[in-house]
């Protein structure tokens, strides 16, 4: 009897450990890989798991598809999503333009004092829903505003317009115009047009001017390449006055579309150029906006921040095809 009981107990234990029906078997939780490190063994929702991940640095990329230049984007996920099967996504360069539409639309530009106005009107006042007690003048995303359009200007629902504000005037150079946001026309009536702020780049305010929306000129997967040209231009001014200019800051040069430049072209900043010496390599710039006689550049790399100043020379190094 004792022997029979022992055999029965062993059989029950075997069923509990390894004899479960396939219908009740659980598949292993999906894992994720971060630059070659498996995360399925790490619980990144805990401090211990995150410290364990840090101890595995430096990360060594594995099986990364080859690409040209620093054009690959990585989209991460929250730590709590790792257990749900999320993974780091490697976006191929063929799907990514050399700069984003938002970077292009947010690029400021210079206006010469004698140049004809591009304004189509202005943002006049809020259209319903505003808090009159606060009397705010700042337009927030998804606010509806009433537009005052100049005579002869016609818009339709769905049209997008660019709100801009006039910034500082630079003597002998021009006035800086800064895009503040994108307005989408919602309806048109006898009183004019009502538009909604669908994207903001800077502080959008009542009184901002309205100009036509600019068409994004780039295609995904098209990048600048090395060029034998030694075309050079001079830095006229920066969008803002700062002690040090760093990556992301914008500036203006005295060359533009009339000189054959294109959005996406890249320049190298040369500080201290003189006869017989091209100067010191101070950083890399990229064309993000274009006018006939001027161009807007943003700083990609700043190797000598203290040397980047108005009046310095920039040399074309990479040109769009």
C-alpha positions as CSV (number, residue, x, y, z in Angstrom):
1,X,0.0,0.0,0.0
2,X,2.8,2.4,0.8
3,X,4.5,1.5,-2.4
4,X,1.4,2.2,-4.4
5,X,0.9,5.5,-2.7
6,X,4.5,6.5,-3.6
7,X,4.1,5.6,-7.2
8,X,0.8,7.6,-7.4
9,X,2.5,10.6,-5.8
10,X,5.4,10.4,-8.3
11,X,2.9,10.3,-11.2
12,X,1.1,13.4,-9.9
13,X,4.4,15.2,-9.6
14,X,5.4,14.3,-13.1
15,X,2.0,15.7,-14.4
16,X,2.5,18.9,-12.5
17,X,6.1,19.4,-13.8
18,X,6.2,18.2,-17.4
19,X,3.0,16.5,-18.3
20,X,0.7,19.4,-18.9
21,X,-1.5,19.3,-21.9
22,X,-0.3,21.3,-25.0
23,X,-3.4,23.3,-24.8
24,X,-2.2,24.9,-21.5
25,X,1.4,25.4,-22.5
26,X,2.6,29.0,-22.6
27,X,4.9,30.3,-25.4
28,X,7.9,32.1,-24.2
29,X,7.4,35.9,-23.8
30,X,8.6,37.7,-26.9
31,X,11.8,39.6,-26.4
32,X,13.5,42.5,-28.0
33,X,17.0,43.3,-29.0
34,X,18.7,46.7,-28.4
35,X,21.8,47.0,-30.6
36,X,22.7,43.4,-30.2
37,X,21.7,42.9,-26.5
38,X,18.7,40.6,-25.8
39,X,16.3,42.3,-23.4
40,X,14.0,39.3,-22.8
41,X,16.2,38.4,-19.8
42,X,16.1,41.9,-18.3
43,X,13.2,43.5,-16.5
44,X,13.6,47.1,-17.4
45,X,10.7,48.1,-15.3
46,X,12.8,47.6,-12.2
47,X,15.9,49.6,-11.0
48,X,17.9,46.3,-10.9
49,X,17.1,45.5,-14.5
50,X,18.1,49.0,-15.7
51,X,21.3,48.8,-13.8
52,X,22.0,45.4,-15.4
53,X,21.5,46.9,-18.8
54,X,24.0,49.7,-18.0
55,X,26.6,47.2,-16.9
56,X,26.4,45.6,-20.4
57,X,27.6,48.8,-22.1
58,X,29.2,49.7,-24.4
59,X,26.6,48.3,-26.8
60,X,28.0,46.5,-29.8
61,X,25.7,46.6,-32.9
62,X,25.1,43.3,-34.5
63,X,23.7,42.4,-37.9
64,X,23.1,46.1,-38.7
65,X,22.3,46.7,-42.4
66,X,25.0,48.9,-44.1
67,X,24.1,52.5,-44.8
68,X,25.9,55.6,-46.0
69,X,26.4,58.4,-43.6
70,X,24.7,59.1,-40.3
71,X,21.2,58.8,-41.6
72,X,19.8,55.9,-39.6
73,X,17.0,56.6,-37.1
74,X,16.2,54.4,-34.1
75,X,12.8,54.5,-32.6
76,X,12.8,53.2,-29.0
77,X,10.0,52.0,-26.8
78,X,9.0,52.4,-23.2
79,X,10.5,49.8,-20.9
80,X,7.1,48.6,-19.9
81,X,6.4,47.6,-23.5
82,X,9.4,45.2,-23.8
83,X,7.4,42.4,-22.3
84,X,4.7,43.0,-24.9
85,X,6.9,42.1,-27.7
86,X,8.0,45.6,-28.8
87,X,11.4,46.0,-30.5
88,X,13.8,48.7,-31.6
89,X,13.0,49.6,-35.2
90,X,15.8,50.3,-37.7
91,X,14.5,52.7,-40.4
92,X,16.3,52.2,-43.7
93,X,17.8,55.4,-45.2
94,X,15.6,55.0,-48.3
95,X,12.6,56.0,-46.2
96,X,14.2,59.1,-44.6
97,X,14.8,62.5,-46.3
98,X,17.9,64.4,-45.5
99,X,15.9,66.7,-43.3
100,X,12.3,66.6,-42.0
101,X,9.4,68.6,-43.4
102,X,9.0,70.3,-39.9
103,X,12.7,71.4,-40.0
104,X,12.1,72.9,-43.4
105,X,8.8,74.6,-42.5
106,X,10.2,76.0,-39.2
107,X,13.2,77.6,-40.9
108,X,13.3,81.4,-40.6
109,X,14.4,83.7,-43.5
110,X,15.5,87.2,-44.3
111,X,13.4,89.9,-45.9
112,X,15.0,92.9,-47.5
113,X,13.3,96.2,-46.5
114,X,12.5,97.0,-50.2
115,X,11.1,93.5,-51.0
116,X,7.4,93.2,-51.7
117,X,5.3,91.7,-48.8
118,X,4.4,88.1,-49.0
119,X,1.7,88.5,-46.3
120,X,-1.8,87.2,-47.1
121,X,-3.3,88.7,-44.0
122,X,-3.0,88.2,-40.2
123,X,-4.4,86.2,-37.3
124,X,-7.1,88.5,-36.0
125,X,-8.8,87.0,-32.9
126,X,-10.1,83.8,-31.4
127,X,-13.2,82.2,-32.9
128,X,-15.2,80.8,-30.0
129,X,-14.1,79.0,-26.9
130,X,-11.6,81.5,-25.7
131,X,-11.4,82.4,-22.1
132,X,-12.3,86.1,-22.0
133,X,-11.4,86.3,-18.3
134,X,-7.7,85.6,-19.1
135,X,-7.6,87.7,-22.2
136,X,-4.7,85.6,-23.6
137,X,-3.1,86.4,-26.9
138,X,-1.2,83.2,-27.4
139,X,-2.7,80.7,-29.7
140,X,-2.5,77.1,-28.6
141,X,-2.7,73.9,-30.7
142,X,-6.3,73.2,-31.9
143,X,-7.4,76.7,-31.1
144,X,-9.7,78.2,-33.8
145,X,-8.8,81.7,-34.9
146,X,-10.5,84.2,-37.2
147,X,-8.2,85.3,-40.1
148,X,-8.2,88.8,-41.6
149,X,-7.3,88.2,-45.3
150,X,-6.0,90.9,-47.6
151,X,-8.2,92.1,-50.5
152,X,-8.2,89.5,-53.3
153,X,-7.0,86.6,-51.2
154,X,-9.2,83.5,-51.4
155,X,-8.9,80.3,-49.4
156,X,-10.8,77.1,-49.1
157,X,-11.4,74.6,-46.2
158,X,-8.5,72.3,-46.0
159,X,-5.9,74.9,-47.2
160,X,-2.9,75.2,-44.9
161,X,-1.2,78.6,-44.2
162,X,2.0,79.4,-42.4
163,X,1.8,81.9,-39.5
164,X,5.0,84.0,-39.1
165,X,6.2,86.8,-36.9
166,X,8.6,89.6,-37.8
167,X,11.7,89.3,-35.5
168,X,14.7,91.6,-35.2
169,X,15.9,93.9,-37.9
170,X,19.6,93.5,-38.8
171,X,21.2,96.7,-40.2
172,X,22.3,96.4,-43.8
173,X,21.0,92.8,-43.9
174,X,17.2,92.7,-43.5
175,X,14.5,91.6,-41.1
176,X,14.2,88.1,-39.7
177,X,10.9,86.3,-40.3
178,X,10.2,83.4,-38.0
179,X,7.5,80.7,-38.7
180,X,5.4,80.1,-35.7
181,X,2.9,77.5,-36.8
182,X,0.6,75.9,-39.4
183,X,-3.0,77.0,-39.7
184,X,-5.6,74.8,-41.5
185,X,-8.7,76.6,-42.8
186,X,-11.8,75.1,-41.3
187,X,-14.6,77.2,-42.9
188,X,-15.1,80.3,-44.9
189,X,-18.1,82.6,-44.4
190,X,-19.1,86.2,-45.0
191,X,-16.9,87.4,-42.2
192,X,-13.8,85.7,-43.6
193,X,-12.0,82.5,-42.7
194,X,-11.7,80.5,-39.6
195,X,-8.5,78.4,-39.2
196,X,-7.2,75.9,-36.6
197,X,-3.7,75.8,-35.3
198,X,-2.5,72.2,-36.2
199,X,1.2,72.6,-35.5
200,X,3.3,75.1,-33.6
201,X,7.0,75.8,-34.2
202,X,7.3,78.8,-31.9
203,X,5.0,81.0,-29.9
204,X,1.9,81.7,-32.1
205,X,0.1,84.9,-31.2
206,X,-2.8,87.1,-32.4
207,X,-1.4,89.5,-34.9
208,X,1.0,87.0,-36.6
209,X,1.1,87.4,-40.3
210,X,-0.1,84.7,-42.7
211,X,2.0,83.6,-45.7
212,X,1.5,80.8,-48.2
213,X,2.5,77.3,-47.1
214,X,5.9,76.2,-48.5
215,X,6.1,73.0,-50.4
216,X,8.6,70.5,-49.0
217,X,11.1,70.0,-51.8
218,X,12.9,66.8,-50.8
219,X,12.3,63.1,-51.5
220,X,13.0,60.2,-49.1
221,X,16.4,58.5,-49.7
222,X,18.0,61.4,-51.5
223,X,21.1,62.7,-49.8
224,X,23.9,65.2,-50.6
225,X,27.1,63.8,-52.0
226,X,30.7,65.0,-52.1
227,X,31.3,67.7,-54.6
228,X,34.5,69.1,-56.1
229,X,33.1,72.6,-56.0
230,X,34.8,75.0,-53.7
231,X,31.8,77.5,-53.8
232,X,31.9,79.7,-50.7
233,X,29.6,82.2,-49.1
234,X,29.7,84.6,-46.2
235,X,27.6,84.4,-43.0
236,X,25.4,87.5,-42.8
237,X,23.8,87.0,-39.4
238,X,22.3,84.5,-37.0
239,X,18.6,84.2,-36.2
240,X,19.3,85.1,-32.6
241,X,22.1,86.9,-30.8
242,X,24.0,84.4,-28.6
243,X,27.4,84.1,-27.0
244,X,28.0,80.6,-28.4
245,X,26.2,79.0,-31.4
246,X,25.5,75.3,-31.1
247,X,23.9,72.5,-33.2
248,X,20.4,73.5,-34.2
249,X,21.0,77.2,-34.3
250,X,20.1,78.9,-37.6
251,X,22.0,81.5,-39.6
252,X,21.8,83.3,-43.0
253,X,24.4,83.4,-45.8
254,X,24.7,85.7,-48.8
255,X,24.0,83.1,-51.5
256,X,20.8,81.3,-52.5
257,X,18.8,79.7,-55.2
258,X,20.2,82.1,-57.8
259,X,23.6,80.7,-57.1
260,X,22.5,77.1,-57.6
261,X,22.1,76.1,-54.0
262,X,19.5,73.5,-52.9
263,X,17.8,72.6,-49.7
264,X,19.9,69.8,-48.1
265,X,23.3,71.1,-49.3
266,X,26.0,71.1,-46.7
267,X,28.7,73.6,-45.9
268,X,31.8,73.6,-43.7
269,X,32.5,76.7,-41.6
270,X,36.0,78.0,-42.0
271,X,37.2,80.4,-39.2
272,X,40.0,82.8,-39.7
273,X,40.3,82.4,-43.5
274,X,43.1,84.6,-45.0
275,X,45.2,84.8,-48.1
276,X,47.1,81.5,-48.4
277,X,45.1,79.8,-45.6
278,X,41.6,78.5,-45.8
279,X,41.1,78.8,-42.1
280,X,40.2,76.4,-39.2
281,X,37.4,73.9,-39.5
282,X,34.8,75.2,-37.1
283,X,31.7,73.1,-37.9
284,X,29.2,71.7,-40.5
285,X,26.1,73.5,-41.7
286,X,23.0,72.4,-43.7
287,X,20.7,74.4,-46.0
288,X,17.2,74.2,-44.5
289,X,15.6,77.3,-46.3
290,X,16.2,79.0,-49.6
291,X,15.5,82.4,-51.1
292,X,16.9,83.8,-54.4
293,X,19.8,85.7,-52.9
294,X,20.1,84.2,-49.4
295,X,19.8,80.8,-47.7
296,X,19.0,79.7,-44.2
297,X,21.4,77.1,-42.6
298,X,21.3,75.2,-39.4
299,X,24.4,74.0,-37.5
300,X,24.9,70.3,-37.7
301,X,28.2,70.1,-35.8
302,X,30.0,72.9,-33.9
303,X,33.7,72.0,-33.4
304,X,34.8,75.5,-32.5
305,X,31.7,77.2,-31.1
306,X,33.7,80.3,-30.0
307,X,34.8,80.9,-33.7
308,X,31.4,80.7,-35.3
309,X,30.4,84.3,-35.9
310,X,28.8,86.6,-38.6
311,X,31.2,87.4,-41.4
312,X,32.9,84.0,-41.4
313,X,33.3,82.0,-44.6
314,X,31.4,78.7,-45.3
315,X,32.5,76.3,-48.1
316,X,30.2,73.9,-49.9
317,X,31.3,70.3,-49.2
318,X,28.3,68.2,-50.1
319,X,25.6,69.0,-52.7
320,X,22.2,67.5,-53.4
321,X,22.0,65.6,-56.7
